[in-house]
Amino acid sequence: MKKVLVIGAGGQIGTELVFNLRAKYGNENVVAADLSEKCPDHLAGGPYAKLDILNREAVREYIINGAFSDVYLLAALLSATAEKNPDFAWKLNMEGLFTILDLAKEGYIKQIFWPSSIAVFGPTTPGDHTPQYTVMEPTTVYGISKQAGERWCEYYFNKYGVDVRSIRYPGLISYTSLPGGGTTDYAVDIFYHAKQTGSYTSFLSEDTALPMMYMEDAIRATIQLMDAPKENIKIRSSYNLGGISFTPKQLAAAIAKRIPFSIEYAPDFRQAIADSWPNSIDDTAAQKDWGWELEYDLQKMVDVMLEHVEPSKLFNKSSTSIS
C-alpha cells in the first residue's frame, strides 16, 4: 500500500485530491499538509501536518522520516495573485519543486506529481487546439515558473530517472473550495453570486474563451496519470489536458437557463493574462498514452455547481477579510 503526502492540501485541487486518495488508499495512508497550524475541518478525515514547503530542512526531515512513496506538490501562488508579488511567487513555485525533486533523486520518494498549467503558453502560442509541443512564451510570473518547472522535471527524469508526472491544468471549477486567486476563478465565483444575488460582474470580457474543466475530471485525470505504468508516460515535462472551452457570456447563458441571472462586464488586469492564454487545448497525447477521457460538459458542470454551491461560504468569508 502506498503512503502519500499532499503538500498544499488546503487549496482548490488539494481538497478534492485528498478525499479521492484517501478513498483509494485508506485515510491513514494519505497525509494532508498545509500552512495552517490546525487541520482544516474539511481535511479532518485523516492525518494532517503543518508543513511550509519553503522550509527545506523541515520538509526533508518530515518526508524522510515518514517514508512516503508518493508526493503531490500542489503548493503554489496562482496567476493573478502571483502578479502582485512576483518575487515571492517565483521563490514559492520553484524552491519547493527542487526540494521534492532532490528527495526523489536521493531515493526517498518513488513518484512525484507536480501540476503545471495552461499559463505556460503565451500570446505567440497558437490559440485554438493548442498542441502538446508548440511555442511557449509566457508573460506572467506564474507561467514563467511553470514553464521552468516543466523543464526541470524533464531534466530530473532524463538525468536521474526521477518518476515525476505532470498535467497542464486548464481553469478548474469546483464547489468544495473557494476561489484561490487564479485568472479563471470567475468561473467558480460566478455560481456563488448567481445563487446569492442573481447577478455577477465579470473581470473578463464577455467573449474571452478559455479552457476549463470540472474538478472531478481533473482529479480523475491526476490519479489516472499516477496509476499509469511507467512505460506509458512518454512526456516528462507536462501533459496537455483539454476540457470545455467557453466564454463568460456562454457560461452566464447556461446559468440563466436554470435560474434568474444577469451579468455585467468590467475587465481588469486579469484580462491581459487571459488574452495571453489559449482558447482551447489539444490533449491527444494524454488520450493516447494513458487513456484520458472527458466526462463533464458545460451543461452537466453547471447543473452540479448550481445544486451544490453554498453562497454563505464565500460571502461570510468576504465580509471578514481584509482586501
SETOR-285624 format. One record per residue (C-alpha): residue number from 1; residue in one letter; x, y, z. Coordinates in steps of 0.1 Angstrom, whole numbers, always signed. Layout:
BEGIN
{seq = NUM | type = A | c1 = X | c2 = Y | c3 = Z}
...
END
This chain:
BEGIN
{seq = 1 | type = M | c1 = +0 | c2 = +0 | c3 = +0}
{seq = 2 | type = K | c1 = +13 | c2 = +34 | c3 = -9}
{seq = 3 | type = K | c1 = +19 | c2 = +61 | c3 = +16}
{seq = 4 | type = V | c1 = +10 | c2 = +95 | c3 = +2}
{seq = 5 | type = L | c1 = +18 | c2 = +131 | c3 = +11}
{seq = 6 | type = V | c1 = -2 | c2 = +160 | c3 = -4}
{seq = 7 | type = I | c1 = +16 | c2 = +194 | c3 = +1}
{seq = 8 | type = G | c1 = -7 | c2 = +223 | c3 = -4}
{seq = 9 | type = A | c1 = -37 | c2 = +202 | c3 = +5}
{seq = 10 | type = G | c1 = -59 | c2 = +231 | c3 = +16}
{seq = 11 | type = G | c1 = -62 | c2 = +246 | c3 = -19}
{seq = 12 | type = Q | c1 = -87 | c2 = +241 | c3 = -46}
{seq = 13 | type = I | c1 = -71 | c2 = +210 | c3 = -61}
{seq = 14 | type = G | c1 = -57 | c2 = +196 | c3 = -29}
{seq = 15 | type = T | c1 = -90 | c2 = +194 | c3 = -10}
{seq = 16 | type = E | c1 = -107 | c2 = +171 | c3 = -35}
{seq = 17 | type = L | c1 = -75 | c2 = +152 | c3 = -43}
{seq = 18 | type = V | c1 = -71 | c2 = +143 | c3 = -6}
{seq = 19 | type = F | c1 = -107 | c2 = +130 | c3 = -5}
{seq = 20 | type = N | c1 = -101 | c2 = +108 | c3 = -35}
{seq = 21 | type = L | c1 = -67 | c2 = +95 | c3 = -25}
{seq = 22 | type = R | c1 = -80 | c2 = +86 | c3 = +10}
{seq = 23 | type = A | c1 = -109 | c2 = +67 | c3 = -6}
{seq = 24 | type = K | c1 = -83 | c2 = +48 | c3 = -27}
{seq = 25 | type = Y | c1 = -55 | c2 = +41 | c3 = -3}
{seq = 26 | type = G | c1 = -72 | c2 = +45 | c3 = +31}
{seq = 27 | type = N | c1 = -74 | c2 = +75 | c3 = +54}
{seq = 28 | type = E | c1 = -44 | c2 = +67 | c3 = +74}
{seq = 29 | type = N | c1 = -21 | c2 = +64 | c3 = +43}
{seq = 30 | type = V | c1 = -27 | c2 = +99 | c3 = +29}
{seq = 31 | type = V | c1 = -13 | c2 = +128 | c3 = +49}
{seq = 32 | type = A | c1 = -27 | c2 = +163 | c3 = +41}
{seq = 33 | type = A | c1 = -1 | c2 = +191 | c3 = +46}
{seq = 34 | type = D | c1 = -6 | c2 = +228 | c3 = +46}
{seq = 35 | type = L | c1 = +4 | c2 = +260 | c3 = +64}
{seq = 36 | type = S | c1 = -24 | c2 = +261 | c3 = +89}
{seq = 37 | type = E | c1 = -14 | c2 = +252 | c3 = +125}
{seq = 38 | type = K | c1 = -47 | c2 = +234 | c3 = +129}
{seq = 39 | type = C | c1 = -61 | c2 = +209 | c3 = +105}
{seq = 40 | type = P | c1 = -89 | c2 = +225 | c3 = +84}
{seq = 41 | type = D | c1 = -123 | c2 = +208 | c3 = +91}
{seq = 42 | type = H | c1 = -126 | c2 = +196 | c3 = +55}
{seq = 43 | type = L | c1 = -93 | c2 = +176 | c3 = +58}
{seq = 44 | type = A | c1 = -100 | c2 = +161 | c3 = +92}
{seq = 45 | type = G | c1 = -108 | c2 = +126 | c3 = +80}
{seq = 46 | type = G | c1 = -72 | c2 = +116 | c3 = +81}
{seq = 47 | type = P | c1 = -37 | c2 = +126 | c3 = +93}
{seq = 48 | type = Y | c1 = -26 | c2 = +163 | c3 = +89}
{seq = 49 | type = A | c1 = +7 | c2 = +180 | c3 = +91}
{seq = 50 | type = K | c1 = +16 | c2 = +217 | c3 = +93}
{seq = 51 | type = L | c1 = +43 | c2 = +220 | c3 = +67}
{seq = 52 | type = D | c1 = +59 | c2 = +250 | c3 = +50}
{seq = 53 | type = I | c1 = +74 | c2 = +239 | c3 = +16}
{seq = 54 | type = L | c1 = +99 | c2 = +268 | c3 = +18}
{seq = 55 | type = N | c1 = +114 | c2 = +253 | c3 = +50}
{seq = 56 | type = R | c1 = +136 | c2 = +229 | c3 = +31}
{seq = 57 | type = E | c1 = +151 | c2 = +211 | c3 = +60}
{seq = 58 | type = A | c1 = +118 | c2 = +206 | c3 = +78}
{seq = 59 | type = V | c1 = +103 | c2 = +192 | c3 = +46}
{seq = 60 | type = R | c1 = +132 | c2 = +169 | c3 = +40}
{seq = 61 | type = E | c1 = +131 | c2 = +156 | c3 = +76}
{seq = 62 | type = Y | c1 = +93 | c2 = +150 | c3 = +75}
{seq = 63 | type = I | c1 = +94 | c2 = +131 | c3 = +42}
{seq = 64 | type = I | c1 = +124 | c2 = +110 | c3 = +51}
{seq = 65 | type = N | c1 = +111 | c2 = +100 | c3 = +85}
{seq = 66 | type = G | c1 = +76 | c2 = +94 | c3 = +71}
{seq = 67 | type = A | c1 = +88 | c2 = +71 | c3 = +44}
{seq = 68 | type = F | c1 = +63 | c2 = +84 | c3 = +18}
{seq = 69 | type = S | c1 = +62 | c2 = +67 | c3 = -16}
{seq = 70 | type = D | c1 = +43 | c2 = +94 | c3 = -34}
{seq = 71 | type = V | c1 = +43 | c2 = +132 | c3 = -30}
{seq = 72 | type = Y | c1 = +18 | c2 = +155 | c3 = -47}
{seq = 73 | type = L | c1 = +33 | c2 = +190 | c3 = -46}
{seq = 74 | type = L | c1 = +5 | c2 = +215 | c3 = -51}
{seq = 75 | type = A | c1 = +18 | c2 = +245 | c3 = -31}
{seq = 76 | type = A | c1 = +20 | c2 = +275 | c3 = -54}
{seq = 77 | type = L | c1 = +10 | c2 = +311 | c3 = -59}
{seq = 78 | type = L | c1 = -16 | c2 = +313 | c3 = -87}
{seq = 79 | type = S | c1 = -16 | c2 = +336 | c3 = -117}
{seq = 80 | type = A | c1 = -34 | c2 = +368 | c3 = -106}
{seq = 81 | type = T | c1 = -20 | c2 = +366 | c3 = -70}
{seq = 82 | type = A | c1 = +15 | c2 = +360 | c3 = -83}
{seq = 83 | type = E | c1 = +15 | c2 = +391 | c3 = -104}
{seq = 84 | type = K | c1 = +11 | c2 = +411 | c3 = -72}
{seq = 85 | type = N | c1 = +41 | c2 = +395 | c3 = -56}
{seq = 86 | type = P | c1 = +64 | c2 = +382 | c3 = -83}
{seq = 87 | type = D | c1 = +95 | c2 = +377 | c3 = -62}
{seq = 88 | type = F | c1 = +77 | c2 = +355 | c3 = -36}
{seq = 89 | type = A | c1 = +58 | c2 = +337 | c3 = -63}
{seq = 90 | type = W | c1 = +90 | c2 = +326 | c3 = -80}
{seq = 91 | type = K | c1 = +105 | c2 = +316 | c3 = -47}
{seq = 92 | type = L | c1 = +75 | c2 = +295 | c3 = -37}
{seq = 93 | type = N | c1 = +68 | c2 = +280 | c3 = -71}
{seq = 94 | type = M | c1 = +104 | c2 = +269 | c3 = -77}
{seq = 95 | type = E | c1 = +122 | c2 = +262 | c3 = -45}
{seq = 96 | type = G | c1 = +96 | c2 = +238 | c3 = -33}
{seq = 97 | type = L | c1 = +99 | c2 = +218 | c3 = -65}
{seq = 98 | type = F | c1 = +136 | c2 = +215 | c3 = -62}
{seq = 99 | type = T | c1 = +133 | c2 = +202 | c3 = -26}
{seq = 100 | type = I | c1 = +109 | c2 = +174 | c3 = -37}
{seq = 101 | type = L | c1 = +129 | c2 = +166 | c3 = -69}
{seq = 102 | type = D | c1 = +161 | c2 = +163 | c3 = -49}
{seq = 103 | type = L | c1 = +144 | c2 = +139 | c3 = -24}
{seq = 104 | type = A | c1 = +133 | c2 = +117 | c3 = -53}
{seq = 105 | type = K | c1 = +168 | c2 = +118 | c3 = -68}
{seq = 106 | type = E | c1 = +182 | c2 = +106 | c3 = -35}
{seq = 107 | type = G | c1 = +157 | c2 = +77 | c3 = -34}
{seq = 108 | type = Y | c1 = +134 | c2 = +89 | c3 = -7}
{seq = 109 | type = I | c1 = +103 | c2 = +93 | c3 = -29}
{seq = 110 | type = K | c1 = +92 | c2 = +69 | c3 = -56}
{seq = 111 | type = Q | c1 = +68 | c2 = +91 | c3 = -75}
{seq = 112 | type = I | c1 = +60 | c2 = +128 | c3 = -78}
{seq = 113 | type = F | c1 = +30 | c2 = +147 | c3 = -91}
{seq = 114 | type = W | c1 = +36 | c2 = +183 | c3 = -99}
{seq = 115 | type = P | c1 = +9 | c2 = +204 | c3 = -116}
{seq = 116 | type = S | c1 = +17 | c2 = +227 | c3 = -145}
{seq = 117 | type = S | c1 = -9 | c2 = +250 | c3 = -162}
{seq = 118 | type = I | c1 = -21 | c2 = +265 | c3 = -195}
{seq = 119 | type = A | c1 = -2 | c2 = +296 | c3 = -182}
{seq = 120 | type = V | c1 = +30 | c2 = +281 | c3 = -197}
{seq = 121 | type = F | c1 = +16 | c2 = +293 | c3 = -231}
{seq = 122 | type = G | c1 = +17 | c2 = +329 | c3 = -242}
{seq = 123 | type = P | c1 = +4 | c2 = +353 | c3 = -269}
{seq = 124 | type = T | c1 = +25 | c2 = +338 | c3 = -296}
{seq = 125 | type = T | c1 = +12 | c2 = +303 | c3 = -289}
{seq = 126 | type = P | c1 = -15 | c2 = +290 | c3 = -314}
{seq = 127 | type = G | c1 = -47 | c2 = +298 | c3 = -296}
{seq = 128 | type = D | c1 = -70 | c2 = +272 | c3 = -310}
{seq = 129 | type = H | c1 = -65 | c2 = +235 | c3 = -301}
{seq = 130 | type = T | c1 = -31 | c2 = +244 | c3 = -287}
{seq = 131 | type = P | c1 = -8 | c2 = +214 | c3 = -295}
{seq = 132 | type = Q | c1 = +13 | c2 = +195 | c3 = -269}
{seq = 133 | type = Y | c1 = +45 | c2 = +208 | c3 = -285}
{seq = 134 | type = T | c1 = +44 | c2 = +244 | c3 = -295}
{seq = 135 | type = V | c1 = +57 | c2 = +279 | c3 = -289}
{seq = 136 | type = M | c1 = +58 | c2 = +287 | c3 = -252}
{seq = 137 | type = E | c1 = +65 | c2 = +324 | c3 = -243}
{seq = 138 | type = P | c1 = +45 | c2 = +330 | c3 = -211}
{seq = 139 | type = T | c1 = +41 | c2 = +366 | c3 = -199}
{seq = 140 | type = T | c1 = +32 | c2 = +360 | c3 = -162}
{seq = 141 | type = V | c1 = +55 | c2 = +350 | c3 = -134}
{seq = 142 | type = Y | c1 = +32 | c2 = +321 | c3 = -127}
{seq = 143 | type = G | c1 = +35 | c2 = +309 | c3 = -163}
{seq = 144 | type = I | c1 = +73 | c2 = +315 | c3 = -163}
{seq = 145 | type = S | c1 = +77 | c2 = +295 | c3 = -132}
{seq = 146 | type = K | c1 = +56 | c2 = +267 | c3 = -145}
{seq = 147 | type = Q | c1 = +75 | c2 = +266 | c3 = -178}
{seq = 148 | type = A | c1 = +108 | c2 = +265 | c3 = -159}
{seq = 149 | type = G | c1 = +94 | c2 = +238 | c3 = -137}
{seq = 150 | type = E | c1 = +84 | c2 = +216 | c3 = -166}
{seq = 151 | type = R | c1 = +120 | c2 = +218 | c3 = -180}
{seq = 152 | type = W | c1 = +134 | c2 = +208 | c3 = -146}
{seq = 153 | type = C | c1 = +110 | c2 = +179 | c3 = -142}
{seq = 154 | type = E | c1 = +120 | c2 = +166 | c3 = -176}
{seq = 155 | type = Y | c1 = +157 | c2 = +172 | c3 = -167}
{seq = 156 | type = Y | c1 = +154 | c2 = +152 | c3 = -134}
{seq = 157 | type = F | c1 = +138 | c2 = +123 | c3 = -153}
{seq = 158 | type = N | c1 = +163 | c2 = +122 | c3 = -181}
{seq = 159 | type = K | c1 = +194 | c2 = +128 | c3 = -158}
{seq = 160 | type = Y | c1 = +184 | c2 = +109 | c3 = -126}
{seq = 161 | type = G | c1 = +154 | c2 = +87 | c3 = -136}
{seq = 162 | type = V | c1 = +131 | c2 = +106 | c3 = -112}
{seq = 163 | type = D | c1 = +95 | c2 = +94 | c3 = -118}
{seq = 164 | type = V | c1 = +78 | c2 = +128 | c3 = -119}
{seq = 165 | type = R | c1 = +45 | c2 = +133 | c3 = -137}
{seq = 166 | type = S | c1 = +26 | c2 = +164 | c3 = -146}
{seq = 167 | type = I | c1 = -6 | c2 = +179 | c3 = -162}
{seq = 168 | type = R | c1 = -11 | c2 = +213 | c3 = -176}
{seq = 169 | type = Y | c1 = -44 | c2 = +221 | c3 = -159}
{seq = 170 | type = P | c1 = -69 | c2 = +243 | c3 = -176}
{seq = 171 | type = G | c1 = -91 | c2 = +265 | c3 = -153}
{seq = 172 | type = L | c1 = -107 | c2 = +243 | c3 = -127}
{seq = 173 | type = I | c1 = -142 | c2 = +246 | c3 = -114}
{seq = 174 | type = S | c1 = -154 | c2 = +231 | c3 = -80}
{seq = 175 | type = Y | c1 = -179 | c2 = +238 | c3 = -52}
{seq = 176 | type = T | c1 = -158 | c2 = +222 | c3 = -24}
{seq = 177 | type = S | c1 = -133 | c2 = +250 | c3 = -21}
{seq = 178 | type = L | c1 = -134 | c2 = +288 | c3 = -27}
{seq = 179 | type = P | c1 = -117 | c2 = +307 | c3 = -55}
{seq = 180 | type = G | c1 = -79 | c2 = +309 | c3 = -48}
{seq = 181 | type = G | c1 = -66 | c2 = +338 | c3 = -69}
{seq = 182 | type = G | c1 = -65 | c2 = +325 | c3 = -104}
{seq = 183 | type = T | c1 = -75 | c2 = +343 | c3 = -136}
{seq = 184 | type = T | c1 = -100 | c2 = +315 | c3 = -144}
{seq = 185 | type = D | c1 = -116 | c2 = +318 | c3 = -110}
{seq = 186 | type = Y | c1 = -145 | c2 = +339 | c3 = -124}
{seq = 187 | type = A | c1 = -160 | c2 = +306 | c3 = -135}
{seq = 188 | type = V | c1 = -162 | c2 = +295 | c3 = -98}
{seq = 189 | type = D | c1 = -171 | c2 = +329 | c3 = -83}
{seq = 190 | type = I | c1 = -200 | c2 = +333 | c3 = -107}
{seq = 191 | type = F | c1 = -220 | c2 = +305 | c3 = -92}
{seq = 192 | type = Y | c1 = -219 | c2 = +319 | c3 = -57}
{seq = 193 | type = H | c1 = -231 | c2 = +353 | c3 = -69}
{seq = 194 | type = A | c1 = -257 | c2 = +337 | c3 = -91}
{seq = 195 | type = K | c1 = -273 | c2 = +319 | c3 = -62}
{seq = 196 | type = Q | c1 = -269 | c2 = +348 | c3 = -37}
{seq = 197 | type = T | c1 = -277 | c2 = +379 | c3 = -57}
{seq = 198 | type = G | c1 = -288 | c2 = +367 | c3 = -92}
{seq = 199 | type = S | c1 = -261 | c2 = +388 | c3 = -108}
{seq = 200 | type = Y | c1 = -224 | c2 = +389 | c3 = -114}
{seq = 201 | type = T | c1 = -197 | c2 = +414 | c3 = -126}
{seq = 202 | type = S | c1 = -171 | c2 = +395 | c3 = -146}
{seq = 203 | type = F | c1 = -135 | c2 = +407 | c3 = -145}
{seq = 204 | type = L | c1 = -131 | c2 = +391 | c3 = -180}
{seq = 205 | type = S | c1 = -148 | c2 = +404 | c3 = -211}
{seq = 206 | type = E | c1 = -178 | c2 = +385 | c3 = -225}
{seq = 207 | type = D | c1 = -161 | c2 = +368 | c3 = -254}
{seq = 208 | type = T | c1 = -129 | c2 = +356 | c3 = -236}
{seq = 209 | type = A | c1 = -128 | c2 = +319 | c3 = -243}
{seq = 210 | type = L | c1 = -106 | c2 = +298 | c3 = -220}
{seq = 211 | type = P | c1 = -102 | c2 = +261 | c3 = -215}
{seq = 212 | type = M | c1 = -120 | c2 = +250 | c3 = -183}
{seq = 213 | type = M | c1 = -126 | c2 = +217 | c3 = -165}
{seq = 214 | type = Y | c1 = -149 | c2 = +204 | c3 = -138}
{seq = 215 | type = M | c1 = -127 | c2 = +194 | c3 = -108}
{seq = 216 | type = E | c1 = -139 | c2 = +158 | c3 = -107}
{seq = 217 | type = D | c1 = -125 | c2 = +153 | c3 = -142}
{seq = 218 | type = A | c1 = -92 | c2 = +169 | c3 = -132}
{seq = 219 | type = I | c1 = -88 | c2 = +147 | c3 = -101}
{seq = 220 | type = R | c1 = -97 | c2 = +116 | c3 = -121}
{seq = 221 | type = A | c1 = -71 | c2 = +125 | c3 = -147}
{seq = 222 | type = T | c1 = -45 | c2 = +132 | c3 = -120}
{seq = 223 | type = I | c1 = -49 | c2 = +98 | c3 = -103}
{seq = 224 | type = Q | c1 = -52 | c2 = +80 | c3 = -137}
{seq = 225 | type = L | c1 = -19 | c2 = +96 | c3 = -147}
{seq = 226 | type = M | c1 = -2 | c2 = +85 | c3 = -115}
{seq = 227 | type = D | c1 = -16 | c2 = +50 | c3 = -118}
{seq = 228 | type = A | c1 = -4 | c2 = +45 | c3 = -154}
{seq = 229 | type = P | c1 = +25 | c2 = +21 | c3 = -160}
{seq = 230 | type = K | c1 = +58 | c2 = +40 | c3 = -161}
{seq = 231 | type = E | c1 = +65 | c2 = +29 | c3 = -197}
{seq = 232 | type = N | c1 = +33 | c2 = +46 | c3 = -208}
{seq = 233 | type = I | c1 = +44 | c2 = +80 | c3 = -197}
{seq = 234 | type = K | c1 = +60 | c2 = +94 | c3 = -228}
{seq = 235 | type = I | c1 = +60 | c2 = +131 | c3 = -217}
{seq = 236 | type = R | c1 = +80 | c2 = +141 | c3 = -186}
{seq = 237 | type = S | c1 = +76 | c2 = +179 | c3 = -189}
{seq = 238 | type = S | c1 = +38 | c2 = +181 | c3 = -186}
{seq = 239 | type = Y | c1 = +7 | c2 = +167 | c3 = -205}
{seq = 240 | type = N | c1 = -18 | c2 = +190 | c3 = -221}
{seq = 241 | type = L | c1 = -52 | c2 = +184 | c3 = -206}
{seq = 242 | type = G | c1 = -82 | c2 = +198 | c3 = -225}
{seq = 243 | type = G | c1 = -116 | c2 = +204 | c3 = -211}
{seq = 244 | type = I | c1 = -146 | c2 = +225 | c3 = -220}
{seq = 245 | type = S | c1 = -138 | c2 = +259 | c3 = -236}
{seq = 246 | type = F | c1 = -164 | c2 = +286 | c3 = -230}
{seq = 247 | type = T | c1 = -167 | c2 = +324 | c3 = -226}
{seq = 248 | type = P | c1 = -182 | c2 = +343 | c3 = -196}
{seq = 249 | type = K | c1 = -212 | c2 = +351 | c3 = -219}
{seq = 250 | type = Q | c1 = -217 | c2 = +314 | c3 = -227}
{seq = 251 | type = L | c1 = -214 | c2 = +304 | c3 = -190}
{seq = 252 | type = A | c1 = -239 | c2 = +331 | c3 = -180}
{seq = 253 | type = A | c1 = -263 | c2 = +320 | c3 = -206}
{seq = 254 | type = A | c1 = -261 | c2 = +284 | c3 = -193}
{seq = 255 | type = I | c1 = -268 | c2 = +296 | c3 = -158}
{seq = 256 | type = A | c1 = -297 | c2 = +318 | c3 = -169}
{seq = 257 | type = K | c1 = -314 | c2 = +288 | c3 = -184}
{seq = 258 | type = R | c1 = -317 | c2 = +273 | c3 = -149}
{seq = 259 | type = I | c1 = -322 | c2 = +303 | c3 = -126}
{seq = 260 | type = P | c1 = -329 | c2 = +341 | c3 = -130}
{seq = 261 | type = F | c1 = -295 | c2 = +356 | c3 = -137}
{seq = 262 | type = S | c1 = -278 | c2 = +386 | c3 = -153}
{seq = 263 | type = I | c1 = -241 | c2 = +395 | c3 = -159}
{seq = 264 | type = E | c1 = -221 | c2 = +427 | c3 = -165}
{seq = 265 | type = Y | c1 = -185 | c2 = +430 | c3 = -176}
{seq = 266 | type = A | c1 = -157 | c2 = +451 | c3 = -160}
{seq = 267 | type = P | c1 = -124 | c2 = +437 | c3 = -173}
{seq = 268 | type = D | c1 = -94 | c2 = +443 | c3 = -150}
{seq = 269 | type = F | c1 = -57 | c2 = +434 | c3 = -151}
{seq = 270 | type = R | c1 = -66 | c2 = +397 | c3 = -154}
{seq = 271 | type = Q | c1 = -79 | c2 = +403 | c3 = -189}
{seq = 272 | type = A | c1 = -44 | c2 = +408 | c3 = -202}
{seq = 273 | type = I | c1 = -34 | c2 = +375 | c3 = -186}
{seq = 274 | type = A | c1 = -64 | c2 = +356 | c3 = -201}
{seq = 275 | type = D | c1 = -57 | c2 = +371 | c3 = -235}
{seq = 276 | type = S | c1 = -23 | c2 = +355 | c3 = -235}
{seq = 277 | type = W | c1 = -37 | c2 = +320 | c3 = -229}
{seq = 278 | type = P | c1 = -52 | c2 = +295 | c3 = -254}
{seq = 279 | type = N | c1 = -88 | c2 = +293 | c3 = -263}
{seq = 280 | type = S | c1 = -88 | c2 = +255 | c3 = -264}
{seq = 281 | type = I | c1 = -63 | c2 = +227 | c3 = -259}
{seq = 282 | type = D | c1 = -54 | c2 = +195 | c3 = -279}
{seq = 283 | type = D | c1 = -49 | c2 = +167 | c3 = -254}
{seq = 284 | type = T | c1 = -44 | c2 = +139 | c3 = -279}
{seq = 285 | type = A | c1 = -11 | c2 = +128 | c3 = -262}
{seq = 286 | type = A | c1 = -29 | c2 = +122 | c3 = -228}
{seq = 287 | type = Q | c1 = -57 | c2 = +103 | c3 = -246}
{seq = 288 | type = K | c1 = -32 | c2 = +81 | c3 = -264}
{seq = 289 | type = D | c1 = -6 | c2 = +75 | c3 = -236}
{seq = 290 | type = W | c1 = -28 | c2 = +69 | c3 = -206}
{seq = 291 | type = G | c1 = -64 | c2 = +68 | c3 = -218}
{seq = 292 | type = W | c1 = -77 | c2 = +102 | c3 = -208}
{seq = 293 | type = E | c1 = -114 | c2 = +110 | c3 = -215}
{seq = 294 | type = L | c1 = -135 | c2 = +140 | c3 = -205}
{seq = 295 | type = E | c1 = -168 | c2 = +133 | c3 = -187}
{seq = 296 | type = Y | c1 = -183 | c2 = +167 | c3 = -178}
{seq = 297 | type = D | c1 = -196 | c2 = +190 | c3 = -205}
{seq = 298 | type = L | c1 = -208 | c2 = +226 | c3 = -198}
{seq = 299 | type = Q | c1 = -244 | c2 = +216 | c3 = -191}
{seq = 300 | type = K | c1 = -235 | c2 = +188 | c3 = -167}
{seq = 301 | type = M | c1 = -210 | c2 = +210 | c3 = -149}
{seq = 302 | type = V | c1 = -234 | c2 = +239 | c3 = -145}
{seq = 303 | type = D | c1 = -261 | c2 = +216 | c3 = -131}
{seq = 304 | type = V | c1 = -238 | c2 = +202 | c3 = -104}
{seq = 305 | type = M | c1 = -224 | c2 = +236 | c3 = -94}
{seq = 306 | type = L | c1 = -258 | c2 = +252 | c3 = -90}
{seq = 307 | type = E | c1 = -270 | c2 = +222 | c3 = -70}
{seq = 308 | type = H | c1 = -241 | c2 = +222 | c3 = -45}
{seq = 309 | type = V | c1 = -227 | c2 = +258 | c3 = -42}
{seq = 310 | type = E | c1 = -233 | c2 = +274 | c3 = -8}
{seq = 311 | type = P | c1 = -231 | c2 = +312 | c3 = -11}
{seq = 312 | type = S | c1 = -227 | c2 = +317 | c3 = +26}
{seq = 313 | type = K | c1 = -192 | c2 = +302 | c3 = +25}
{seq = 314 | type = L | c1 = -180 | c2 = +329 | c3 = +1}
{seq = 315 | type = F | c1 = -200 | c2 = +359 | c3 = +14}
{seq = 316 | type = N | c1 = -192 | c2 = +352 | c3 = +51}
{seq = 317 | type = K | c1 = -155 | c2 = +349 | c3 = +42}
{seq = 318 | type = S | c1 = -156 | c2 = +381 | c3 = +22}
{seq = 319 | type = S | c1 = -173 | c2 = +401 | c3 = +50}
{seq = 320 | type = T | c1 = -145 | c2 = +393 | c3 = +74}
{seq = 321 | type = S | c1 = -115 | c2 = +395 | c3 = +51}
{seq = 322 | type = I | c1 = -91 | c2 = +424 | c3 = +46}
{seq = 323 | type = S | c1 = -88 | c2 = +435 | c3 = +10}
END
